[in-house]
Amino acid sequence: MRRRDLLAAALGAGALTGCGRPAAEPGFDGGWLGASHQRGHALRDQRGHALRDQHSHAPRDGAASDPVAGGPPRRVSVLIAGGGVAGLAAVRALQRAGIDDFALLELEDEVGGNARGHRIGGIDCPLGAHYLPLPGAQARELGEWLHELGLARSELGRTVWDERYLAHAPQERLFVNGAQGAQWIEGLLPLQDATPATLAALRRFADEVDAARRTLAFSMPTLRSPWSAGLAALDAEPFAAWLDARGHRDPALRWYLDYCCRDDYGAGAHQVSAWAGLHYFASRHGFHAPGAQDDEQAHDAVLTWPEGNAWLTRRLAADIGAERLHTGRVVRRIAPGRHEVEVEAIAADGEPERWVAQRVIVALPLFIAAHLIDPLPPALAAAAAHLRYAPWLVSNLHLREPLLARAGVAPAWDNVLHASPALGYVDARHQTLDPRPGPTVLTHYWALGGDSAAELAANRGALLQRSWQDWARAVLEDLGVAHADIARRVDRIDLMRYGHAMAIPTPGLRGDPALAALAARDATSRLAFAHADLSAYSVFEEAFTRGTLAGEGVGRALAGAGRARR
């Protein structure tokens, strides 16, 4: 069965269209987390200069329904729209530049974006991203901050990481059903019944990745990669087509590569570009075929916490101050003028707000920014029309007692089910040093970008329309393949849905001139864009770097304006 068929089977008849009768109440508690989707959809439904429907991007016009704030506006030197990783990194850069006259407006009730955390039964768990690969030398802004946090230190010219926060072994395992029966195997490559032909196919792909690393510029963050004709050629075609053209058709290899695309980009190899498919490996640690003579474990080490990357975003937000941090705000208009920028927002209680700032850092997904900025910059209009976003479902399952052991390797930090439509789960207690078994939380990840734009749209509709109970049952059915006892041991499932979780690096997006134009830092502009969308895909390293550079640029511009006035 294809992943779409598995998804439909898991949700039941009518799942992808939102029809069908409600099922009986489940035997556990739970519900949706996060702000209601109506709050975010207020952006889509408001008055606009060229509002874009989230699927077709067709312009729409409507009448303003929100009131306008009366009285004098609130004035700040800098306003940051968006409290995800990029917005928080921009705040840090402003504070380091000595600028404390700022305000941050965030739609959700907690900052952090895709790196927020949760707590069930006294156990911390993630609501989104749950790990950070050890950054390379090109991610110097991030590396510097991790040293400040004490996660890393320099000894004799090399970086030493705090072992408390490195993912403990065993790190990864895969549930397979092969000639030896159903069992867990080490690693994520499905090699339970590997033939010499499969091993040769893996080595040949590893050689392709090595050649790309030697001859083309791959880096993370991507802005440190000089764009070239070779990269543009990779960016022009889907990864699946590129693999087909080069004869990479081994089923084990193709399953693994598709899994990697869904894991990092939210969609399968038929949707992401060949540049993105190779970037996954070439910008990090390469691709390691079985038997490779290198230190693979050192390359694959990651930092992780029970609450995921919320551990990081909470530290970024710790020094902002309540008087500068304004959550539950729907920004409805950003209007740059010659000398200042006017911003209209609606607070969670429905009260309208007006802000005036010398500069605004737009740390929002670009499709949202295209609803807000008036007049709409042509580059933003073009970029928003090109972008496609993957929906995600993140489910936290509180288990009153440990699961029964299955054949094969021991429980790992990252646990993946072969042939599943989802991405598997992480165990919140894996990092604990307490050896006693007990209650835990499993965080299950489901990337719903699919293999096509049509499949993506259907999945997004199902995510919005189906009840939390339906999705909870689908998660239990997925995990029940490996853990037949899980439904008897779960007492709560809290679910977080992201309708537009991350930009998918579709063919042509990474090299889009519109993205390059938005990313260019113009000291004369009243707006600075800072979001991982500018890199054509979404990971912590990209967002942190984009936010830091935007904040530094605004800081320099304000300092220059101050010197000019003196």
C-alpha positions as CSV (number, residue, x, y, z in Angstrom):
1,M,0.0,0.0,0.0
2,R,1.1,3.6,-0.7
3,R,1.4,6.0,2.2
4,R,-1.8,7.8,1.1
5,D,-3.7,4.5,1.2
6,L,-2.3,3.7,4.7
7,L,-3.4,7.2,5.9
8,A,-6.9,6.7,4.6
9,A,-7.1,3.2,6.1
10,A,-5.9,4.5,9.5
11,L,-8.5,7.4,9.6
12,G,-11.3,5.3,8.2
13,A,-13.7,5.9,5.3
14,G,-14.1,9.5,4.4
15,A,-11.0,10.6,6.2
16,L,-9.5,12.7,3.4
17,T,-12.7,14.6,2.8
18,G,-13.8,15.1,6.4
19,C,-17.1,13.2,5.9
20,G,-18.4,10.2,7.9
21,R,-20.1,9.9,11.3
22,P,-18.2,10.5,14.5
23,A,-16.9,7.4,16.3
24,A,-17.6,6.5,19.9
25,E,-15.6,8.3,22.6
26,P,-12.2,6.8,23.2
27,G,-11.1,5.3,26.4
28,F,-8.5,8.0,27.2
29,D,-8.5,11.8,27.7
30,G,-6.8,14.3,25.4
31,G,-7.5,17.1,23.0
32,W,-6.0,19.7,20.6
33,L,-3.3,22.0,21.9
34,G,-2.3,25.5,20.8
35,A,-4.4,28.4,19.8
36,S,-7.5,27.8,17.8
37,H,-7.0,27.8,14.1
38,Q,-9.7,30.5,13.8
39,R,-7.2,32.9,15.3
40,G,-4.7,32.3,12.4
41,H,-7.4,32.2,9.8
42,A,-8.4,35.7,10.7
43,L,-5.4,36.7,8.7
44,R,-6.7,34.9,5.6
45,D,-10.2,36.3,6.0
46,Q,-9.4,40.0,6.7
47,R,-9.3,43.0,4.3
48,G,-6.2,42.9,2.0
49,H,-4.5,44.4,-0.9
50,A,-3.9,41.0,-2.6
51,L,-4.9,38.3,-0.2
52,R,-3.9,34.8,-1.3
53,D,-5.9,31.7,-0.8
54,Q,-3.7,29.1,0.9
55,H,-4.1,26.6,-1.9
56,S,-4.4,28.6,-5.2
57,H,-2.8,31.9,-4.1
58,A,-5.5,33.6,-6.1
59,P,-6.0,37.3,-5.1
60,R,-9.2,38.1,-3.1
61,D,-10.7,41.3,-1.9
62,G,-13.0,41.7,1.1
63,A,-14.2,44.3,3.6
64,A,-12.5,45.0,6.8
65,S,-14.3,43.6,9.8
66,D,-11.9,44.3,12.6
67,P,-12.1,47.7,14.5
68,V,-9.3,50.2,14.4
69,A,-7.6,51.1,17.7
70,G,-8.4,54.6,18.9
71,G,-6.0,56.8,20.8
72,P,-2.2,57.3,20.3
73,P,-0.2,54.3,19.0
74,R,2.4,52.5,21.0
75,R,5.9,53.5,19.8
76,V,9.0,51.4,19.8
77,S,12.3,51.6,17.9
78,V,11.9,48.0,16.6
79,L,8.9,45.7,16.3
80,I,9.4,42.0,15.7
81,A,6.4,40.2,14.1
82,G,6.7,36.5,14.9
83,G,8.0,34.8,17.9
84,G,9.5,31.6,16.4
85,V,13.2,30.8,16.3
86,A,14.0,33.5,13.8
87,G,12.1,36.2,15.8
88,L,13.7,35.2,19.1
89,A,17.2,35.1,17.5
90,A,16.5,38.6,16.1
91,V,15.7,39.8,19.6
92,R,18.9,38.3,21.0
93,A,20.9,40.2,18.3
94,L,19.1,43.5,19.1
95,Q,19.9,43.1,22.8
96,R,23.5,42.3,22.1
97,A,23.6,45.6,20.0
98,G,22.3,47.5,23.1
99,I,18.8,48.0,21.7
100,D,16.1,47.4,24.4
101,D,13.3,49.6,22.9
102,F,11.5,46.8,21.0
103,A,8.3,44.7,21.2
104,L,7.6,41.2,19.9
105,L,4.1,40.2,18.7
106,E,3.3,36.5,18.5
107,L,0.1,34.8,17.3
108,E,0.3,31.9,19.8
109,D,0.1,32.1,23.5
110,E,3.7,30.9,23.8
111,V,6.7,31.8,21.7
112,G,8.9,29.2,20.1
113,G,7.1,28.5,16.8
114,N,7.8,24.9,15.8
115,A,10.1,24.5,18.8
116,R,7.6,24.6,21.7
117,G,7.2,22.2,24.5
118,H,4.5,20.5,26.6
119,R,4.1,18.6,29.9
120,I,1.9,15.6,30.7
121,G,1.7,13.9,34.0
122,G,4.8,15.7,35.2
123,I,6.9,14.7,32.2
124,D,8.3,17.2,29.7
125,C,7.8,16.5,26.0
126,P,8.1,18.4,22.7
127,L,5.3,19.9,20.5
128,G,7.6,20.1,17.5
129,A,11.3,19.9,16.7
130,H,13.0,17.6,19.2
131,Y,16.7,17.7,18.3
132,L,19.6,19.8,17.0
133,P,22.4,18.3,15.0
134,L,25.8,19.4,16.1
135,P,26.4,22.5,14.0
136,G,29.3,22.8,11.6
137,A,31.8,25.7,11.3
138,Q,29.5,27.5,8.8
139,A,26.8,27.9,11.4
140,R,29.0,30.2,13.4
141,E,26.3,32.3,14.9
142,L,24.6,29.2,16.4
143,G,27.8,27.7,17.5
144,E,28.7,30.9,19.4
145,W,25.4,30.9,21.2
146,L,25.7,27.2,22.1
147,H,29.0,28.0,23.7
148,E,27.4,30.8,25.7
149,L,24.8,28.4,27.0
150,G,27.5,26.0,28.2
151,L,26.5,23.2,25.8
152,A,29.9,23.3,24.2
153,R,33.4,24.4,25.2
154,S,36.7,24.6,23.4
155,E,39.6,22.4,24.5
156,L,42.9,22.3,22.7
157,G,41.4,23.6,19.5
158,R,38.4,21.2,19.4
159,T,34.8,21.5,20.5
160,V,33.7,19.3,23.4
161,W,29.9,18.9,23.9
162,D,28.1,18.4,27.2
163,E,27.3,14.7,27.2
164,R,24.2,15.2,29.3
165,Y,22.5,16.7,26.2
166,L,23.8,14.4,23.5
167,A,21.3,11.7,22.5
168,H,22.0,8.7,24.6
169,A,22.6,5.3,23.0
170,P,20.9,3.4,21.5
171,Q,20.0,6.3,19.3
172,E,17.9,4.8,16.5
173,R,16.0,1.6,15.7
174,L,13.6,0.4,13.0
175,F,10.7,-2.0,13.3
176,V,10.7,-4.3,10.3
177,N,8.9,-7.5,9.2
178,G,11.3,-9.7,7.3
179,A,12.3,-13.3,6.9
180,Q,13.1,-13.5,10.6
181,G,9.7,-12.2,11.6
182,A,8.7,-8.8,13.1
183,Q,11.5,-7.3,15.1
184,W,13.4,-4.1,15.9
185,I,16.8,-3.6,14.2
186,E,19.5,-1.1,14.8
187,G,19.7,2.0,12.7
188,L,17.1,3.3,10.2
189,L,18.2,1.5,7.0
190,P,15.9,-1.5,6.3
191,L,18.6,-4.1,6.0
192,Q,17.0,-7.0,7.7
193,D,17.1,-9.1,4.4
194,A,19.7,-7.1,2.6
195,T,21.2,-8.7,-0.5
196,P,24.6,-7.9,-2.1
197,A,22.7,-5.8,-4.7
198,T,21.2,-3.6,-2.0
199,L,24.5,-3.1,-0.3
200,A,26.1,-2.2,-3.6
201,A,23.2,0.3,-4.2
202,L,23.8,2.0,-0.9
203,R,27.6,2.3,-1.6
204,R,26.9,3.8,-5.0
205,F,24.6,6.4,-3.6
206,A,27.2,7.2,-0.9
207,D,29.7,7.8,-3.7
208,E,27.2,10.2,-5.4
209,V,26.9,12.2,-2.2
210,D,30.6,12.3,-1.7
211,A,31.1,13.6,-5.3
212,A,28.4,16.3,-4.7
213,R,30.2,17.4,-1.5
214,R,33.5,17.7,-3.3
215,T,32.3,19.5,-6.4
216,L,29.4,21.6,-5.3
217,A,28.9,24.0,-2.4
218,F,26.5,22.5,0.3
219,S,26.4,24.2,3.6
220,M,24.1,24.8,6.5
221,P,23.0,27.6,6.7
222,T,22.4,27.7,2.9
223,L,23.3,31.4,2.6
224,R,26.9,30.3,3.0
225,S,26.6,28.2,-0.2
226,P,27.5,30.2,-3.3
227,W,24.8,29.5,-5.8
228,S,26.1,27.8,-9.0
229,A,24.9,26.3,-12.2
230,G,25.4,22.8,-10.8
231,L,23.2,23.5,-7.8
232,A,20.6,25.2,-10.0
233,A,20.4,22.0,-12.1
234,L,19.7,19.9,-9.1
235,D,17.1,22.4,-7.9
236,A,15.3,22.2,-11.2
237,E,14.0,18.6,-10.9
238,P,12.3,16.4,-8.2
239,F,14.6,14.2,-6.2
240,A,12.6,11.0,-7.2
241,A,13.2,11.8,-10.9
242,W,16.9,12.5,-10.3
243,L,17.2,9.1,-8.5
244,D,15.4,7.3,-11.3
245,A,17.6,8.9,-14.0
246,R,20.7,7.6,-12.2
247,G,19.3,4.1,-11.7
248,H,18.9,4.4,-7.9
249,R,15.9,2.2,-7.7
250,D,16.8,-0.2,-4.8
251,P,13.6,-0.5,-2.6
252,A,15.5,-0.3,0.7
253,L,17.5,2.8,-0.5
254,R,14.4,4.5,-1.9
255,W,12.3,3.9,1.3
256,Y,15.1,5.4,3.4
257,L,15.6,8.5,1.2
258,D,11.9,9.1,1.1
259,Y,11.7,8.8,4.9
260,C,14.6,11.4,5.2
261,C,12.7,13.8,2.9
262,R,9.5,13.4,5.0
263,D,11.5,13.8,8.2
264,D,13.3,17.0,7.2
265,Y,11.0,18.6,4.7
266,G,7.5,17.3,5.5
267,A,6.9,15.7,2.1
268,G,8.2,12.8,0.0
269,A,10.9,12.6,-2.6
270,H,8.4,13.2,-5.4
271,Q,7.8,16.8,-4.1
272,V,11.2,18.0,-2.9
273,S,14.0,19.0,-5.3
274,A,17.1,17.0,-6.0
275,W,19.1,19.8,-4.4
276,A,17.1,19.3,-1.2
277,G,17.5,15.5,-1.3
278,L,21.3,15.8,-1.6
279,H,21.5,18.8,0.8
280,Y,20.1,16.6,3.6
281,F,23.3,14.6,3.5
282,A,25.9,16.7,1.8
283,S,25.5,19.7,4.2
284,R,25.8,17.5,7.2
285,H,27.6,14.2,7.6
286,G,27.3,12.6,4.2
287,F,25.7,9.2,3.6
288,H,27.2,6.2,5.3
289,A,26.8,2.9,3.6
290,P,27.1,-0.2,5.9
291,G,30.7,-1.0,6.5
292,A,32.0,2.5,5.8
293,Q,35.3,3.1,7.5
294,D,34.6,6.4,9.3
295,D,33.4,7.6,12.6
296,E,29.7,7.6,11.8
297,Q,28.6,8.0,15.4
298,A,30.5,11.2,15.8
299,H,29.0,12.6,12.6
300,D,25.4,11.7,13.6
301,A,25.5,13.0,17.2
302,V,22.6,15.3,18.1
303,L,21.6,17.5,21.1
304,T,18.2,16.7,22.5
305,W,16.0,17.3,25.6
306,P,12.8,15.7,26.9
307,E,10.9,18.9,25.9
308,G,12.8,19.0,22.5
309,N,14.0,22.3,21.1
310,A,11.7,24.2,23.5
311,W,14.7,23.9,25.8
312,L,16.5,26.3,23.4
313,T,13.7,28.7,22.6
314,R,12.8,29.1,26.2
315,R,16.4,30.3,26.9
316,L,16.2,32.7,23.9
317,A,12.9,34.1,25.4
318,A,14.1,34.2,29.0
319,D,15.6,37.7,28.9
320,I,12.9,39.5,26.7
321,G,10.8,40.7,29.6
322,A,7.0,40.6,29.9
323,E,6.7,44.3,28.9
324,R,8.2,43.6,25.5
325,L,6.6,40.2,24.8
326,H,3.0,40.3,23.5
327,T,1.5,36.9,22.8
328,G,-2.0,36.1,21.5
329,R,-1.7,38.9,18.9
330,V,-3.1,38.7,15.3
331,V,-1.0,41.1,13.3
332,R,-3.4,42.3,10.5
333,R,-1.4,45.0,8.7
334,I,2.2,46.2,8.3
335,A,2.4,49.5,6.4
336,P,5.9,50.8,5.9
337,G,6.2,54.6,5.3
338,R,9.1,56.9,4.5
339,H,10.0,57.5,8.1
340,E,8.3,54.8,10.1
341,V,6.2,51.6,9.9
342,E,2.6,51.4,11.2
343,V,1.4,48.0,12.4
344,E,-2.2,47.0,13.3
345,A,-2.9,44.0,15.5
346,I,-5.7,42.4,17.5
347,A,-5.1,41.1,21.0
348,A,-6.5,37.8,22.2
349,D,-9.3,39.6,24.0
350,G,-10.4,41.2,20.7
351,E,-9.0,44.6,21.5
352,P,-7.4,46.4,18.5
353,E,-3.8,47.8,18.8
354,R,-1.8,50.2,16.8
355,W,2.0,50.3,16.8
356,V,4.6,52.6,15.2
357,A,8.2,51.5,14.8
358,Q,11.3,52.8,13.1
359,R,11.9,49.3,11.8
360,V,10.0,46.1,11.6
361,I,11.6,42.6,11.5
362,V,9.1,40.3,9.7
363,A,9.9,36.9,11.2
364,L,6.8,35.3,9.8
365,P,6.2,32.6,7.1
366,L,6.2,34.4,3.8
367,F,2.7,33.4,2.9
368,I,1.5,35.1,6.0
369,A,3.7,38.2,5.4
370,A,2.0,38.4,2.0
371,H,-1.3,38.9,3.7
372,L,-0.1,41.7,5.9
373,I,2.4,44.0,4.2
374,D,0.7,47.0,2.5
375,P,1.7,47.7,-0.3
376,L,2.7,44.2,-1.2
377,P,6.3,44.0,-2.4
378,P,6.6,42.3,-5.8
379,A,9.3,39.9,-4.5
380,L,7.1,38.8,-1.6
381,A,4.2,38.3,-3.9
382,A,6.3,36.1,-6.2
383,A,7.9,34.1,-3.3
384,A,4.5,33.5,-1.6
385,A,3.1,32.2,-4.9
386,H,5.9,29.7,-5.2
387,L,5.9,28.4,-1.6
388,R,4.1,25.2,-0.6
389,Y,3.8,24.2,3.1
390,A,3.6,20.8,4.7
391,P,1.0,20.1,7.4
392,W,2.2,18.2,10.5
393,L,0.6,16.4,13.4
394,V,2.6,16.0,16.7
395,S,0.9,13.7,19.3
396,N,2.1,13.2,22.8
397,L,0.9,9.9,24.4
398,H,1.1,9.5,28.2
399,L,1.6,5.9,29.1
400,R,0.8,4.8,32.7
401,E,3.3,2.0,32.5
402,P,6.1,0.8,30.1
403,L,5.3,-1.1,26.9
404,L,6.0,-4.8,26.6
405,A,9.4,-5.5,24.9
406,R,9.4,-6.8,21.3
407,A,12.1,-8.9,19.6
408,G,15.3,-7.2,18.5
409,V,17.3,-4.3,19.8
410,A,16.4,-2.4,23.0
411,P,14.2,0.8,23.0
412,A,16.0,3.8,21.4
413,W,15.6,7.5,21.5
414,D,14.2,7.6,17.9
415,N,11.9,4.7,17.0
416,V,10.7,4.3,13.4
417,L,8.3,1.8,11.8
418,H,9.1,0.7,8.3
419,A,6.3,1.2,5.8
420,S,4.4,3.4,8.2
421,P,2.8,6.6,6.8
422,A,4.2,8.4,9.9
423,L,7.7,9.1,11.1
424,G,7.8,7.1,14.4
425,Y,8.2,8.4,17.9
426,V,10.7,9.5,20.5
427,D,10.6,8.6,24.2
428,A,10.7,11.5,26.6
429,R,12.4,9.4,29.3
430,H,15.2,8.2,27.1
431,Q,17.5,11.0,28.3
432,T,16.8,10.3,32.0
433,L,19.5,8.7,34.1
434,D,16.9,7.0,36.3
435,P,17.0,3.3,35.4
436,R,13.6,2.5,37.0
437,P,10.8,1.8,34.6
438,G,7.7,3.9,34.9
439,P,5.2,6.1,33.2
440,T,6.5,7.9,30.1
441,V,5.4,10.1,27.2
442,L,5.9,9.0,23.5
443,T,5.9,11.8,21.0
444,H,4.6,10.6,17.6
445,Y,5.4,12.6,14.4
446,W,3.3,12.6,11.3
447,A,4.4,14.6,8.3
448,L,1.4,15.1,6.0
449,G,3.0,16.7,2.9
450,G,2.5,13.6,0.8
451,D,3.7,13.0,-2.7
452,S,1.8,15.7,-4.5
453,A,0.1,19.1,-4.1
454,A,-3.3,17.4,-4.3
455,E,-2.4,14.8,-1.6
456,L,-1.1,17.6,0.6
457,A,-4.3,19.6,0.3
458,A,-6.4,16.6,1.1
459,N,-4.3,15.8,4.2
460,R,-4.5,19.4,5.4
461,G,-8.2,19.3,5.1
462,A,-8.4,16.1,7.1
463,L,-6.1,17.6,9.7
464,L,-8.5,20.6,10.1
465,Q,-11.8,18.7,9.8
466,R,-11.3,15.5,11.6
467,S,-11.7,15.3,15.4
468,W,-8.8,14.9,17.8
469,Q,-10.3,11.5,18.7
470,D,-10.1,10.3,15.1
471,W,-6.5,11.3,14.8
472,A,-5.6,9.9,18.2
473,R,-7.0,6.5,17.0
474,A,-5.0,6.8,13.8
475,V,-1.8,7.3,15.8
476,L,-2.6,4.3,18.1
477,E,-3.3,2.2,15.0
478,D,0.0,3.2,13.5
479,L,2.0,2.4,16.7
480,G,0.0,-0.7,17.3
481,V,1.8,-2.4,14.5
482,A,4.9,-2.5,16.8
483,H,3.2,-2.3,20.2
484,A,0.0,-4.3,20.4
485,D,-0.4,-3.3,24.0
486,I,-0.2,0.4,23.6
487,A,-4.0,1.1,23.6
488,R,-4.3,-0.6,27.0
489,R,-1.5,1.6,28.5
490,V,-2.3,5.1,27.3
491,D,-4.4,7.3,29.4
492,R,-4.0,10.7,27.6
493,I,-3.2,11.9,24.1
494,D,-2.6,15.6,23.5
495,L,-2.3,16.6,19.8
496,M,-0.7,19.6,18.1
497,R,-1.7,20.3,14.5
498,Y,0.3,22.6,12.2
499,G,-1.6,23.4,9.0
500,H,1.5,25.1,7.5
501,A,4.3,23.7,9.5
502,M,7.2,24.2,7.1
503,A,8.1,25.2,3.6
504,I,8.7,22.3,1.2
505,P,11.8,22.8,-0.9
506,T,10.0,22.1,-4.2
507,P,11.9,22.2,-7.5
508,G,13.0,25.7,-8.3
509,L,12.4,27.2,-4.9
510,R,15.9,27.3,-3.5
511,G,17.1,29.3,-6.6
512,D,14.1,31.5,-6.8
513,P,15.3,35.1,-7.3
514,A,12.4,36.4,-5.3
515,L,13.7,34.6,-2.2
516,A,17.2,36.1,-2.8
517,A,15.7,39.5,-3.1
518,L,13.8,39.2,0.2
519,A,16.9,37.9,1.9
520,A,19.1,40.8,0.7
521,R,19.8,43.1,3.6
522,D,18.9,46.6,2.6
523,A,20.0,49.2,5.2
524,T,17.5,51.8,3.8
525,S,14.4,49.6,4.0
526,R,12.1,49.9,7.0
527,L,11.4,46.1,6.8
528,A,13.8,43.3,7.4
529,F,12.8,39.7,6.6
530,A,13.9,36.9,8.9
531,H,12.5,33.4,8.5
532,A,13.7,30.0,7.5
533,D,11.4,30.3,4.4
534,L,14.2,32.4,3.0
535,S,16.3,29.3,2.9
536,A,13.6,27.3,1.1
537,Y,13.2,24.8,4.0
538,S,12.8,24.9,7.8
539,V,15.3,23.8,10.4
540,F,16.6,25.5,13.6
541,E,20.0,26.4,12.1
542,E,18.5,28.3,9.2
543,A,15.9,30.2,11.3
544,F,18.5,31.1,14.0
545,T,21.0,32.4,11.4
546,R,18.3,34.4,9.4
547,G,17.0,36.0,12.6
548,T,20.5,36.8,13.9
549,L,21.5,38.5,10.7
550,A,18.3,40.5,10.5
551,G,18.7,41.7,14.1
552,E,22.3,42.7,13.5
553,G,21.4,44.5,10.3
554,V,18.6,46.5,12.1
555,G,21.0,47.3,14.9
556,R,23.6,48.7,12.6
557,A,20.9,50.7,10.7
558,L,19.6,52.3,14.0
559,A,23.1,53.0,15.2
560,G,23.9,54.7,11.8
561,A,20.7,56.8,12.0
562,G,21.6,57.9,15.5
563,R,25.1,59.0,14.4
564,A,23.6,60.9,11.5
565,R,21.2,62.8,13.9
566,R,24.1,63.8,16.1
